[in-house]
Structure formats: structure tokens, C-alpha cells
Amino acid sequence: MLVDVRAASEYEAHHIKGSIHVPVADLRTRHGELDPALPTTLLCTSGVRSSLGISLLMREGFRDLINVTGGTVGYAAAGYAPECPMCLVPHGPRTGTAGGA
């Protein structure tokens, strides 16, 4: 099971086909939608939010967990996905206007 823990706007812009979208902030309340008996891989942009998600799921009894280190940035760099603006500059401005306004 592949769980994408990015924000809705990031997921809608590009995601891996077949992934399940549960933003990391929602894992505390939505973990019941996931099967703890299945191997579960978490993915975000860089691996930071998915690492947090791993911790949250471990507290809920999940054991077979994998964090995709490098996240979608690494996935795209390996040639598995088209480049996206967020992946190219993951910590840059989130808008197209100067100054991030």
C-alpha cells in the first residue's frame, strides 16, 4: 500500500497512480482507512512528512512501514515521473508571484 501524505494541492498536481492520499495531518484521525496488516509505504516531497507519518502509524499499531527517503523529488530525479515545479525547488515560493505574496 502506497500512502501519499502530501497536501491536497501537491497530490492533485501529480501523484503516483494507485496511491492513497491521506495528508500527514489527517493520519491521526484517518489511520482506520488503512490496513495495518499490509506493508505500507509513505511518500511526501522529500521524506520529512512521510517520516512523521511513519511515527504516527507506529503509534497506531502499524509495523511493516517504509519511508520513501527523497520522496517525489527522488522519484522524479530517478526518471520515474515528469518534473514538477515543486520537485525542482521544494523549498521555494509556493506561488508564481514575486516575494511569495
Order of alpha helices (4+ residues) and beta strands (2+ residues): beta-alpha-beta-alpha-beta-alpha-beta-alpha-alpha
